[in-house]
Amino acid sequence: MELPAIIDDIANRADDFLVEKSDRKEARSAVAALLANDYPQVSVKDYPHVIKGVMAILEEEDFFGTEFAGDSWKDSDDEPDAS
C-alpha cells in the first residue's frame, strides 16, 4: 500500500480512534500508534510524512474545531502568551 492511501485511510478512520483525543499532540501520538499497529510495513523514517499528512487532512476538515489559528504543526500549548 502506498503512503497516500495509508494517509487517507487513517484520516478517514479518525472519528473512531480519536474520540477521546482532545488536542493535536494526543492526536499525533494516536496516529503514530495506529500506524505502527496497522501498517508494520511502513518504515519508521516515513512516519513523520504520514503523520503530517493525516494531520493536514484533519486540519482541513476542521476536525479539531475552529478555535485554532496559526501553525497547525504546533501544539496550542507551545504558543507564546499574548497577554
Distance bins in CASP14 RR format, pairs under 12 A and 6 or more apart:
PFRMAT RR
TARGET T0000
AUTHOR 0000-0000-0000
RMODE 2
METHOD distances of the structure
MODEL  1
1 7 0 0 0 0 0 1 0 0 0 0 0
1 8 0 0 0 0 0 1 0 0 0 0 0
1 9 0 0 0 0 1 0 0 0 0 0 0
1 10 0 0 0 0 0 1 0 0 0 0 0
1 35 0 0 0 0 0 1 0 0 0 0 0
1 38 0 0 0 0 0 1 0 0 0 0 0
1 39 1 0 0 1 0 0 0 0 0 0 0
1 40 0 0 0 0 0 1 0 0 0 0 0
1 41 1 0 0 1 0 0 0 0 0 0 0
1 42 0 0 0 0 1 0 0 0 0 0 0
1 46 0 0 0 0 0 1 0 0 0 0 0
1 50 0 0 0 0 0 1 0 0 0 0 0
2 8 0 0 0 0 1 0 0 0 0 0 0
2 9 0 0 0 0 0 1 0 0 0 0 0
2 39 0 0 0 0 0 1 0 0 0 0 0
2 41 0 0 0 0 0 1 0 0 0 0 0
2 42 0 0 0 0 0 1 0 0 0 0 0
2 46 0 0 0 0 0 1 0 0 0 0 0
2 49 0 0 0 0 0 1 0 0 0 0 0
2 50 0 0 0 0 0 1 0 0 0 0 0
3 9 0 0 0 0 0 1 0 0 0 0 0
3 10 0 0 0 0 0 1 0 0 0 0 0
3 35 0 0 0 0 0 1 0 0 0 0 0
3 39 0 0 0 0 1 0 0 0 0 0 0
3 41 0 0 0 0 0 1 0 0 0 0 0
3 42 1 0 0 1 0 0 0 0 0 0 0
3 43 0 0 0 0 1 0 0 0 0 0 0
3 45 0 0 0 0 0 1 0 0 0 0 0
3 46 1 0 0 1 0 0 0 0 0 0 0
3 47 0 0 0 0 0 1 0 0 0 0 0
3 48 0 0 0 0 0 1 0 0 0 0 0
3 49 1 0 0 1 0 0 0 0 0 0 0
3 50 1 0 0 1 0 0 0 0 0 0 0
3 51 0 0 0 0 0 1 0 0 0 0 0
3 52 0 0 0 0 0 1 0 0 0 0 0
3 53 0 0 0 0 1 0 0 0 0 0 0
3 54 0 0 0 0 0 1 0 0 0 0 0
4 10 0 0 0 0 0 1 0 0 0 0 0
4 11 0 0 0 0 0 1 0 0 0 0 0
4 46 0 0 0 0 0 1 0 0 0 0 0
4 49 0 0 0 0 1 0 0 0 0 0 0
4 50 0 0 0 0 1 0 0 0 0 0 0
4 53 0 0 0 0 1 0 0 0 0 0 0
4 54 0 0 0 0 0 1 0 0 0 0 0
4 56 0 0 0 0 0 1 0 0 0 0 0
4 57 0 0 0 0 0 1 0 0 0 0 0
5 11 0 0 0 0 0 1 0 0 0 0 0
5 12 0 0 0 0 0 1 0 0 0 0 0
5 39 0 0 0 0 0 1 0 0 0 0 0
5 42 0 0 0 0 0 1 0 0 0 0 0
5 50 0 0 0 0 0 1 0 0 0 0 0
6 12 0 0 0 0 0 1 0 0 0 0 0
6 13 0 0 0 0 0 1 0 0 0 0 0
6 31 0 0 0 0 0 1 0 0 0 0 0
6 34 0 0 0 0 0 1 0 0 0 0 0
6 35 1 0 0 1 0 0 0 0 0 0 0
6 36 0 0 0 0 0 1 0 0 0 0 0
6 38 0 0 0 0 1 0 0 0 0 0 0
6 39 1 0 1 0 0 0 0 0 0 0 0
6 40 0 0 0 0 0 1 0 0 0 0 0
6 41 0 0 0 0 1 0 0 0 0 0 0
6 42 1 0 0 1 0 0 0 0 0 0 0
6 43 0 0 0 0 0 1 0 0 0 0 0
6 46 0 0 0 0 1 0 0 0 0 0 0
6 47 0 0 0 0 0 1 0 0 0 0 0
6 49 0 0 0 0 1 0 0 0 0 0 0
6 50 1 0 1 0 0 0 0 0 0 0 0
6 51 0 0 0 0 0 1 0 0 0 0 0
6 53 0 0 0 0 1 0 0 0 0 0 0
6 54 0 0 0 0 1 0 0 0 0 0 0
6 57 0 0 0 0 0 1 0 0 0 0 0
7 13 0 0 0 0 0 1 0 0 0 0 0
7 14 0 0 0 0 0 1 0 0 0 0 0
7 31 0 0 0 0 1 0 0 0 0 0 0
7 34 0 0 0 0 0 1 0 0 0 0 0
7 35 0 0 0 0 1 0 0 0 0 0 0
7 39 0 0 0 0 0 1 0 0 0 0 0
7 42 0 0 0 0 0 1 0 0 0 0 0
7 46 0 0 0 0 0 1 0 0 0 0 0
7 47 0 0 0 0 0 1 0 0 0 0 0
7 48 0 0 0 0 0 1 0 0 0 0 0
7 49 0 0 0 0 1 0 0 0 0 0 0
7 50 1 0 1 0 0 0 0 0 0 0 0
7 51 0 0 0 0 1 0 0 0 0 0 0
7 52 0 0 0 0 1 0 0 0 0 0 0
7 53 1 0 1 0 0 0 0 0 0 0 0
7 54 1 0 1 0 0 0 0 0 0 0 0
7 55 0 0 0 0 1 0 0 0 0 0 0
7 56 0 0 0 0 1 0 0 0 0 0 0
7 57 1 0 0 1 0 0 0 0 0 0 0
7 58 0 0 0 0 0 1 0 0 0 0 0
8 14 0 0 0 0 0 1 0 0 0 0 0
8 50 0 0 0 0 0 1 0 0 0 0 0
8 53 0 0 0 0 1 0 0 0 0 0 0
8 54 0 0 0 0 1 0 0 0 0 0 0
8 56 0 0 0 0 0 1 0 0 0 0 0
8 57 1 0 0 1 0 0 0 0 0 0 0
8 58 0 0 0 0 0 1 0 0 0 0 0
8 61 0 0 0 0 0 1 0 0 0 0 0
9 16 0 0 0 0 0 1 0 0 0 0 0
9 17 0 0 0 0 0 1 0 0 0 0 0
9 31 0 0 0 0 0 1 0 0 0 0 0
9 34 0 0 0 0 1 0 0 0 0 0 0
9 35 0 0 0 0 0 1 0 0 0 0 0
9 38 0 0 0 0 1 0 0 0 0 0 0
9 39 0 0 0 0 1 0 0 0 0 0 0
9 42 0 0 0 0 0 1 0 0 0 0 0
9 50 0 0 0 0 0 1 0 0 0 0 0
9 53 0 0 0 0 0 1 0 0 0 0 0
9 54 0 0 0 0 1 0 0 0 0 0 0
9 57 0 0 0 0 0 1 0 0 0 0 0
10 16 0 0 0 0 0 1 0 0 0 0 0
10 17 0 0 0 0 1 0 0 0 0 0 0
10 18 0 0 0 0 0 1 0 0 0 0 0
10 27 0 0 0 0 0 1 0 0 0 0 0
10 28 0 0 0 0 0 1 0 0 0 0 0
10 30 0 0 0 0 1 0 0 0 0 0 0
10 31 1 0 0 1 0 0 0 0 0 0 0
10 32 0 0 0 0 0 1 0 0 0 0 0
10 33 0 0 0 0 0 1 0 0 0 0 0
10 34 1 0 0 1 0 0 0 0 0 0 0
10 35 1 0 0 1 0 0 0 0 0 0 0
10 36 0 0 0 0 0 1 0 0 0 0 0
10 37 0 0 0 0 0 1 0 0 0 0 0
10 38 1 0 0 1 0 0 0 0 0 0 0
10 39 0 0 0 0 1 0 0 0 0 0 0
10 42 0 0 0 0 0 1 0 0 0 0 0
10 47 0 0 0 0 0 1 0 0 0 0 0
10 50 1 0 0 1 0 0 0 0 0 0 0
10 51 0 0 0 0 1 0 0 0 0 0 0
10 52 0 0 0 0 0 1 0 0 0 0 0
10 53 0 0 0 0 1 0 0 0 0 0 0
10 54 1 0 1 0 0 0 0 0 0 0 0
10 55 0 0 0 0 0 1 0 0 0 0 0
10 56 0 0 0 0 0 1 0 0 0 0 0
10 57 0 0 0 0 1 0 0 0 0 0 0
10 58 0 0 0 0 1 0 0 0 0 0 0
11 17 0 0 0 0 0 1 0 0 0 0 0
11 18 0 0 0 0 0 1 0 0 0 0 0
11 27 0 0 0 0 0 1 0 0 0 0 0
11 31 0 0 0 0 1 0 0 0 0 0 0
11 34 0 0 0 0 0 1 0 0 0 0 0
11 35 0 0 0 0 0 1 0 0 0 0 0
11 50 0 0 0 0 1 0 0 0 0 0 0
11 51 0 0 0 0 0 1 0 0 0 0 0
11 52 0 0 0 0 0 1 0 0 0 0 0
11 53 1 0 0 1 0 0 0 0 0 0 0
11 54 1 0 1 0 0 0 0 0 0 0 0
11 55 0 0 0 0 1 0 0 0 0 0 0
11 56 0 0 0 0 1 0 0 0 0 0 0
11 57 1 0 1 0 0 0 0 0 0 0 0
11 58 1 0 0 1 0 0 0 0 0 0 0
11 59 0 0 0 0 0 1 0 0 0 0 0
11 60 0 0 0 0 1 0 0 0 0 0 0
11 61 1 0 0 1 0 0 0 0 0 0 0
11 63 0 0 0 0 1 0 0 0 0 0 0
12 18 0 0 0 0 0 1 0 0 0 0 0
12 34 0 0 0 0 0 1 0 0 0 0 0
12 54 0 0 0 0 1 0 0 0 0 0 0
12 57 0 0 0 0 1 0 0 0 0 0 0
12 58 0 0 0 0 0 1 0 0 0 0 0
12 61 0 0 0 0 0 1 0 0 0 0 0
12 63 0 0 0 0 0 1 0 0 0 0 0
13 19 0 0 0 0 0 1 0 0 0 0 0
13 30 0 0 0 0 0 1 0 0 0 0 0
13 31 0 0 0 0 1 0 0 0 0 0 0
13 34 1 0 0 1 0 0 0 0 0 0 0
13 35 0 0 0 0 0 1 0 0 0 0 0
13 37 0 0 0 0 0 1 0 0 0 0 0
13 38 0 0 0 0 1 0 0 0 0 0 0
13 39 0 0 0 0 0 1 0 0 0 0 0
13 54 0 0 0 0 1 0 0 0 0 0 0
13 57 0 0 0 0 0 1 0 0 0 0 0
13 58 0 0 0 0 0 1 0 0 0 0 0
13 63 0 0 0 0 0 1 0 0 0 0 0
14 21 0 0 0 0 1 0 0 0 0 0 0
14 27 1 0 0 1 0 0 0 0 0 0 0
14 28 0 0 0 0 0 1 0 0 0 0 0
14 30 0 0 0 0 1 0 0 0 0 0 0
14 31 0 0 0 0 1 0 0 0 0 0 0
14 34 0 0 0 0 1 0 0 0 0 0 0
14 53 0 0 0 0 0 1 0 0 0 0 0
14 54 1 0 0 1 0 0 0 0 0 0 0
14 55 0 0 0 0 1 0 0 0 0 0 0
14 57 0 0 0 0 1 0 0 0 0 0 0
14 58 1 0 1 0 0 0 0 0 0 0 0
14 59 0 0 0 0 0 1 0 0 0 0 0
14 60 0 0 0 0 0 1 0 0 0 0 0
14 61 0 0 0 0 1 0 0 0 0 0 0
14 62 0 0 0 0 0 1 0 0 0 0 0
14 63 1 0 0 1 0 0 0 0 0 0 0
14 64 0 0 0 0 0 1 0 0 0 0 0
15 21 0 0 0 0 0 1 0 0 0 0 0
15 27 0 0 0 0 0 1 0 0 0 0 0
15 58 0 0 0 0 0 1 0 0 0 0 0
15 61 0 0 0 0 0 1 0 0 0 0 0
15 63 0 0 0 0 1 0 0 0 0 0 0
16 30 0 0 0 0 0 1 0 0 0 0 0
16 34 0 0 0 0 1 0 0 0 0 0 0
16 38 0 0 0 0 0 1 0 0 0 0 0
17 26 0 0 0 0 0 1 0 0 0 0 0
17 27 0 0 0 0 1 0 0 0 0 0 0
17 29 0 0 0 0 0 1 0 0 0 0 0
17 30 1 0 1 0 0 0 0 0 0 0 0
17 31 0 0 0 0 1 0 0 0 0 0 0
17 32 0 0 0 0 0 1 0 0 0 0 0
17 33 0 0 0 0 1 0 0 0 0 0 0
17 34 1 0 1 0 0 0 0 0 0 0 0
17 35 0 0 0 0 0 1 0 0 0 0 0
17 37 0 0 0 0 0 1 0 0 0 0 0
17 38 0 0 0 0 1 0 0 0 0 0 0
17 54 0 0 0 0 0 1 0 0 0 0 0
17 58 0 0 0 0 0 1 0 0 0 0 0
18 24 0 0 0 0 0 1 0 0 0 0 0
18 26 0 0 0 0 1 0 0 0 0 0 0
18 27 1 0 1 0 0 0 0 0 0 0 0
18 28 0 0 0 0 0 1 0 0 0 0 0
18 29 0 0 0 0 0 1 0 0 0 0 0
18 30 1 0 1 0 0 0 0 0 0 0 0
18 31 0 0 0 0 1 0 0 0 0 0 0
18 33 0 0 0 0 0 1 0 0 0 0 0
18 34 0 0 0 0 1 0 0 0 0 0 0
18 54 0 0 0 0 1 0 0 0 0 0 0
18 55 0 0 0 0 0 1 0 0 0 0 0
18 58 0 0 0 0 1 0 0 0 0 0 0
18 61 0 0 0 0 0 1 0 0 0 0 0
18 63 1 0 0 1 0 0 0 0 0 0 0
18 64 0 0 0 0 1 0 0 0 0 0 0
19 26 0 0 0 0 0 1 0 0 0 0 0
19 27 0 0 0 0 0 1 0 0 0 0 0
19 30 0 0 0 0 1 0 0 0 0 0 0
19 63 0 0 0 0 0 1 0 0 0 0 0
20 26 0 0 0 0 1 0 0 0 0 0 0
20 27 0 0 0 0 0 1 0 0 0 0 0
20 29 0 0 0 0 0 1 0 0 0 0 0
20 30 0 0 0 0 1 0 0 0 0 0 0
21 27 1 0 1 0 0 0 0 0 0 0 0
21 28 0 0 0 0 1 0 0 0 0 0 0
21 29 0 0 0 0 1 0 0 0 0 0 0
21 30 1 0 1 0 0 0 0 0 0 0 0
21 31 0 0 0 0 1 0 0 0 0 0 0
21 33 0 0 0 0 0 1 0 0 0 0 0
21 34 0 0 0 0 0 1 0 0 0 0 0
21 55 0 0 0 0 0 1 0 0 0 0 0
21 58 0 0 0 0 0 1 0 0 0 0 0
21 63 0 0 0 0 1 0 0 0 0 0 0
21 64 0 0 0 0 1 0 0 0 0 0 0
22 30 0 0 0 0 0 1 0 0 0 0 0
22 63 0 0 0 0 0 1 0 0 0 0 0
22 64 0 0 0 0 1 0 0 0 0 0 0
22 65 0 0 0 0 0 1 0 0 0 0 0
22 67 0 0 0 0 0 1 0 0 0 0 0
22 75 0 0 0 0 0 1 0 0 0 0 0
22 76 0 0 0 0 0 1 0 0 0 0 0
22 77 0 0 0 0 0 1 0 0 0 0 0
23 29 0 0 0 0 0 1 0 0 0 0 0
23 30 0 0 0 0 0 1 0 0 0 0 0
23 55 0 0 0 0 0 1 0 0 0 0 0
23 58 0 0 0 0 0 1 0 0 0 0 0
23 63 0 0 0 0 0 1 0 0 0 0 0
23 64 1 0 0 1 0 0 0 0 0 0 0
23 65 0 0 0 0 0 1 0 0 0 0 0
23 67 0 0 0 0 0 1 0 0 0 0 0
23 68 0 0 0 0 1 0 0 0 0 0 0
23 74 0 0 0 0 0 1 0 0 0 0 0
23 75 1 0 0 1 0 0 0 0 0 0 0
23 76 1 0 0 1 0 0 0 0 0 0 0
23 77 1 0 0 1 0 0 0 0 0 0 0
23 78 0 0 0 0 0 1 0 0 0 0 0
24 30 0 0 0 0 0 1 0 0 0 0 0
24 31 0 0 0 0 0 1 0 0 0 0 0
24 51 0 0 0 0 0 1 0 0 0 0 0
24 52 0 0 0 0 0 1 0 0 0 0 0
24 54 0 0 0 0 0 1 0 0 0 0 0
24 55 1 0 0 1 0 0 0 0 0 0 0
24 56 0 0 0 0 0 1 0 0 0 0 0
24 58 0 0 0 0 1 0 0 0 0 0 0
24 59 0 0 0 0 1 0 0 0 0 0 0
24 63 0 0 0 0 1 0 0 0 0 0 0
24 64 1 0 0 1 0 0 0 0 0 0 0
24 65 0 0 0 0 0 1 0 0 0 0 0
24 67 0 0 0 0 0 1 0 0 0 0 0
24 68 1 0 0 1 0 0 0 0 0 0 0
24 70 0 0 0 0 0 1 0 0 0 0 0
24 71 0 0 0 0 0 1 0 0 0 0 0
24 72 1 0 0 1 0 0 0 0 0 0 0
24 73 0 0 0 0 1 0 0 0 0 0 0
24 74 0 0 0 0 1 0 0 0 0 0 0
24 75 1 0 1 0 0 0 0 0 0 0 0
24 76 1 0 0 1 0 0 0 0 0 0 0
24 77 0 0 0 0 1 0 0 0 0 0 0
24 78 0 0 0 0 1 0 0 0 0 0 0
24 79 0 0 0 0 0 1 0 0 0 0 0
25 31 0 0 0 0 0 1 0 0 0 0 0
25 32 0 0 0 0 0 1 0 0 0 0 0
25 51 0 0 0 0 0 1 0 0 0 0 0
25 55 0 0 0 0 0 1 0 0 0 0 0
25 64 0 0 0 0 0 1 0 0 0 0 0
25 73 0 0 0 0 0 1 0 0 0 0 0
25 74 0 0 0 0 1 0 0 0 0 0 0
25 75 1 0 1 0 0 0 0 0 0 0 0
25 76 0 0 0 0 1 0 0 0 0 0 0
25 77 1 0 0 1 0 0 0 0 0 0 0
25 78 0 0 0 0 1 0 0 0 0 0 0
26 32 0 0 0 0 0 1 0 0 0 0 0
26 33 0 0 0 0 0 1 0 0 0 0 0
26 55 0 0 0 0 0 1 0 0 0 0 0
26 64 0 0 0 0 0 1 0 0 0 0 0
26 75 0 0 0 0 1 0 0 0 0 0 0
26 76 0 0 0 0 0 1 0 0 0 0 0
26 77 0 0 0 0 0 1 0 0 0 0 0
27 33 0 0 0 0 0 1 0 0 0 0 0
27 34 0 0 0 0 0 1 0 0 0 0 0
27 51 0 0 0 0 1 0 0 0 0 0 0
27 52 0 0 0 0 0 1 0 0 0 0 0
27 53 0 0 0 0 0 1 0 0 0 0 0
27 54 0 0 0 0 1 0 0 0 0 0 0
27 55 1 0 0 1 0 0 0 0 0 0 0
27 56 0 0 0 0 0 1 0 0 0 0 0
27 57 0 0 0 0 0 1 0 0 0 0 0
27 58 1 0 0 1 0 0 0 0 0 0 0
27 59 0 0 0 0 0 1 0 0 0 0 0
27 63 1 0 0 1 0 0 0 0 0 0 0
27 64 1 0 0 1 0 0 0 0 0 0 0
27 65 0 0 0 0 0 1 0 0 0 0 0
27 68 0 0 0 0 0 1 0 0 0 0 0
27 72 0 0 0 0 0 1 0 0 0 0 0
27 73 0 0 0 0 0 1 0 0 0 0 0
27 75 0 0 0 0 0 1 0 0 0 0 0
28 34 0 0 0 0 0 1 0 0 0 0 0
28 35 0 0 0 0 0 1 0 0 0 0 0
28 47 0 0 0 0 0 1 0 0 0 0 0
28 48 0 0 0 0 1 0 0 0 0 0 0
28 50 0 0 0 0 0 1 0 0 0 0 0
28 51 1 0 1 0 0 0 0 0 0 0 0
28 52 0 0 0 0 1 0 0 0 0 0 0
28 53 0 0 0 0 0 1 0 0 0 0 0
28 54 0 0 0 0 1 0 0 0 0 0 0
28 55 1 0 0 1 0 0 0 0 0 0 0
28 56 0 0 0 0 0 1 0 0 0 0 0
28 58 0 0 0 0 0 1 0 0 0 0 0
28 59 0 0 0 0 0 1 0 0 0 0 0
28 64 0 0 0 0 0 1 0 0 0 0 0
28 72 0 0 0 0 0 1 0 0 0 0 0
28 73 0 0 0 0 1 0 0 0 0 0 0
28 74 0 0 0 0 0 1 0 0 0 0 0
28 75 0 0 0 0 1 0 0 0 0 0 0
29 35 0 0 0 0 0 1 0 0 0 0 0
29 36 0 0 0 0 0 1 0 0 0 0 0
29 47 0 0 0 0 0 1 0 0 0 0 0
29 51 0 0 0 0 1 0 0 0 0 0 0
29 54 0 0 0 0 0 1 0 0 0 0 0
29 55 0 0 0 0 0 1 0 0 0 0 0
29 75 0 0 0 0 0 1 0 0 0 0 0
30 36 0 0 0 0 0 1 0 0 0 0 0
30 37 0 0 0 0 0 1 0 0 0 0 0
30 38 0 0 0 0 0 1 0 0 0 0 0
30 51 0 0 0 0 1 0 0 0 0 0 0
30 54 0 0 0 0 1 0 0 0 0 0 0
30 55 0 0 0 0 0 1 0 0 0 0 0
30 58 0 0 0 0 0 1 0 0 0 0 0
31 37 0 0 0 0 0 1 0 0 0 0 0
31 38 0 0 0 0 0 1 0 0 0 0 0
31 39 0 0 0 0 0 1 0 0 0 0 0
31 42 0 0 0 0 0 1 0 0 0 0 0
31 47 0 0 0 0 1 0 0 0 0 0 0
31 48 0 0 0 0 0 1 0 0 0 0 0
31 49 0 0 0 0 0 1 0 0 0 0 0
31 50 1 0 0 1 0 0 0 0 0 0 0
31 51 1 0 1 0 0 0 0 0 0 0 0
31 52 0 0 0 0 1 0 0 0 0 0 0
31 53 0 0 0 0 1 0 0 0 0 0 0
31 54 1 0 1 0 0 0 0 0 0 0 0
31 55 1 0 0 1 0 0 0 0 0 0 0
31 56 0 0 0 0 0 1 0 0 0 0 0
31 57 0 0 0 0 0 1 0 0 0 0 0
31 58 0 0 0 0 1 0 0 0 0 0 0
31 63 0 0 0 0 0 1 0 0 0 0 0
32 38 0 0 0 0 0 1 0 0 0 0 0
32 39 0 0 0 0 0 1 0 0 0 0 0
32 42 0 0 0 0 0 1 0 0 0 0 0
32 44 0 0 0 0 1 0 0 0 0 0 0
32 46 0 0 0 0 0 1 0 0 0 0 0
32 47 1 0 0 1 0 0 0 0 0 0 0
32 48 0 0 0 0 1 0 0 0 0 0 0
32 49 0 0 0 0 0 1 0 0 0 0 0
32 50 0 0 0 0 1 0 0 0 0 0 0
32 51 1 0 1 0 0 0 0 0 0 0 0
32 52 0 0 0 0 0 1 0 0 0 0 0
32 54 0 0 0 0 1 0 0 0 0 0 0
32 55 0 0 0 0 0 1 0 0 0 0 0
33 39 0 0 0 0 0 1 0 0 0 0 0
33 47 0 0 0 0 0 1 0 0 0 0 0
33 51 0 0 0 0 0 1 0 0 0 0 0
34 40 0 0 0 0 0 1 0 0 0 0 0
34 42 0 0 0 0 0 1 0 0 0 0 0
34 47 0 0 0 0 0 1 0 0 0 0 0
34 50 0 0 0 0 1 0 0 0 0 0 0
34 51 0 0 0 0 0 1 0 0 0 0 0
34 54 0 0 0 0 1 0 0 0 0 0 0
35 41 0 0 0 0 0 1 0 0 0 0 0
35 42 1 0 0 1 0 0 0 0 0 0 0
35 43 0 0 0 0 0 1 0 0 0 0 0
35 44 0 0 0 0 1 0 0 0 0 0 0
35 46 0 0 0 0 1 0 0 0 0 0 0
35 47 1 0 0 1 0 0 0 0 0 0 0
35 48 0 0 0 0 0 1 0 0 0 0 0
35 49 0 0 0 0 0 1 0 0 0 0 0
35 50 1 0 1 0 0 0 0 0 0 0 0
35 51 1 0 0 1 0 0 0 0 0 0 0
35 52 0 0 0 0 0 1 0 0 0 0 0
35 53 0 0 0 0 0 1 0 0 0 0 0
35 54 0 0 0 0 1 0 0 0 0 0 0
36 42 0 0 0 0 1 0 0 0 0 0 0
36 43 0 0 0 0 0 1 0 0 0 0 0
36 44 0 0 0 0 1 0 0 0 0 0 0
36 46 0 0 0 0 0 1 0 0 0 0 0
36 47 0 0 0 0 1 0 0 0 0 0 0
36 50 0 0 0 0 0 1 0 0 0 0 0
36 51 0 0 0 0 0 1 0 0 0 0 0
38 50 0 0 0 0 0 1 0 0 0 0 0
39 46 0 0 0 0 1 0 0 0 0 0 0
39 47 0 0 0 0 1 0 0 0 0 0 0
39 50 0 0 0 0 1 0 0 0 0 0 0
39 51 0 0 0 0 0 1 0 0 0 0 0
39 54 0 0 0 0 0 1 0 0 0 0 0
40 47 0 0 0 0 0 1 0 0 0 0 0
41 50 0 0 0 0 0 1 0 0 0 0 0
42 48 0 0 0 0 0 1 0 0 0 0 0
42 49 0 0 0 0 1 0 0 0 0 0 0
42 50 1 0 0 1 0 0 0 0 0 0 0
42 51 0 0 0 0 0 1 0 0 0 0 0
43 49 0 0 0 0 1 0 0 0 0 0 0
43 50 0 0 0 0 1 0 0 0 0 0 0
44 50 0 0 0 0 0 1 0 0 0 0 0
44 51 0 0 0 0 0 1 0 0 0 0 0
46 52 0 0 0 0 0 1 0 0 0 0 0
46 53 0 0 0 0 0 1 0 0 0 0 0
47 53 0 0 0 0 0 1 0 0 0 0 0
47 54 0 0 0 0 0 1 0 0 0 0 0
48 54 0 0 0 0 0 1 0 0 0 0 0
48 55 0 0 0 0 0 1 0 0 0 0 0
48 73 0 0 0 0 0 1 0 0 0 0 0
49 55 0 0 0 0 0 1 0 0 0 0 0
49 56 0 0 0 0 0 1 0 0 0 0 0
50 56 0 0 0 0 0 1 0 0 0 0 0
50 57 0 0 0 0 0 1 0 0 0 0 0
51 57 0 0 0 0 0 1 0 0 0 0 0
51 58 0 0 0 0 0 1 0 0 0 0 0
51 73 0 0 0 0 1 0 0 0 0 0 0
52 58 0 0 0 0 0 1 0 0 0 0 0
52 59 0 0 0 0 0 1 0 0 0 0 0
52 72 0 0 0 0 1 0 0 0 0 0 0
52 73 1 0 0 1 0 0 0 0 0 0 0
53 59 0 0 0 0 1 0 0 0 0 0 0
53 60 0 0 0 0 1 0 0 0 0 0 0
53 72 0 0 0 0 0 1 0 0 0 0 0
53 73 0 0 0 0 0 1 0 0 0 0 0
54 60 0 0 0 0 0 1 0 0 0 0 0
54 61 0 0 0 0 0 1 0 0 0 0 0
54 63 0 0 0 0 1 0 0 0 0 0 0
54 72 0 0 0 0 0 1 0 0 0 0 0
55 61 0 0 0 0 0 1 0 0 0 0 0
55 63 0 0 0 0 1 0 0 0 0 0 0
55 64 0 0 0 0 1 0 0 0 0 0 0
55 68 0 0 0 0 0 1 0 0 0 0 0
55 71 0 0 0 0 0 1 0 0 0 0 0
55 72 1 0 0 1 0 0 0 0 0 0 0
55 73 1 0 0 1 0 0 0 0 0 0 0
55 74 0 0 0 0 0 1 0 0 0 0 0
55 75 0 0 0 0 0 1 0 0 0 0 0
56 63 0 0 0 0 0 1 0 0 0 0 0
56 72 1 0 0 1 0 0 0 0 0 0 0
56 73 0 0 0 0 1 0 0 0 0 0 0
57 63 0 0 0 0 1 0 0 0 0 0 0
57 64 0 0 0 0 0 1 0 0 0 0 0
57 72 0 0 0 0 0 1 0 0 0 0 0
58 64 1 0 0 1 0 0 0 0 0 0 0
58 65 0 0 0 0 1 0 0 0 0 0 0
58 68 0 0 0 0 0 1 0 0 0 0 0
58 72 0 0 0 0 1 0 0 0 0 0 0
58 73 0 0 0 0 0 1 0 0 0 0 0
59 65 0 0 0 0 1 0 0 0 0 0 0
59 66 0 0 0 0 0 1 0 0 0 0 0
59 68 1 0 0 1 0 0 0 0 0 0 0
59 69 0 0 0 0 0 1 0 0 0 0 0
59 70 0 0 0 0 0 1 0 0 0 0 0
59 71 0 0 0 0 0 1 0 0 0 0 0
59 72 1 0 1 0 0 0 0 0 0 0 0
59 73 0 0 0 0 1 0 0 0 0 0 0
59 74 0 0 0 0 0 1 0 0 0 0 0
60 72 0 0 0 0 1 0 0 0 0 0 0
61 72 0 0 0 0 0 1 0 0 0 0 0
62 68 0 0 0 0 1 0 0 0 0 0 0
62 69 0 0 0 0 0 1 0 0 0 0 0
62 72 0 0 0 0 0 1 0 0 0 0 0
63 72 0 0 0 0 0 1 0 0 0 0 0
64 72 0 0 0 0 1 0 0 0 0 0 0
64 75 0 0 0 0 0 1 0 0 0 0 0
64 76 0 0 0 0 1 0 0 0 0 0 0
65 72 0 0 0 0 0 1 0 0 0 0 0
65 76 0 0 0 0 0 1 0 0 0 0 0
67 76 0 0 0 0 1 0 0 0 0 0 0
67 79 0 0 0 0 0 1 0 0 0 0 0
68 74 0 0 0 0 1 0 0 0 0 0 0
68 75 0 0 0 0 1 0 0 0 0 0 0
68 76 1 0 0 1 0 0 0 0 0 0 0
68 77 0 0 0 0 0 1 0 0 0 0 0
68 79 0 0 0 0 1 0 0 0 0 0 0
69 76 0 0 0 0 1 0 0 0 0 0 0
69 79 0 0 0 0 1 0 0 0 0 0 0
69 82 0 0 0 0 0 1 0 0 0 0 0
70 76 0 0 0 0 1 0 0 0 0 0 0
70 78 0 0 0 0 0 1 0 0 0 0 0
70 79 0 0 0 0 1 0 0 0 0 0 0
71 78 0 0 0 0 1 0 0 0 0 0 0
71 79 0 0 0 0 1 0 0 0 0 0 0
71 80 0 0 0 0 0 1 0 0 0 0 0
72 78 0 0 0 0 0 1 0 0 0 0 0
72 79 0 0 0 0 0 1 0 0 0 0 0
74 80 0 0 0 0 0 1 0 0 0 0 0
END
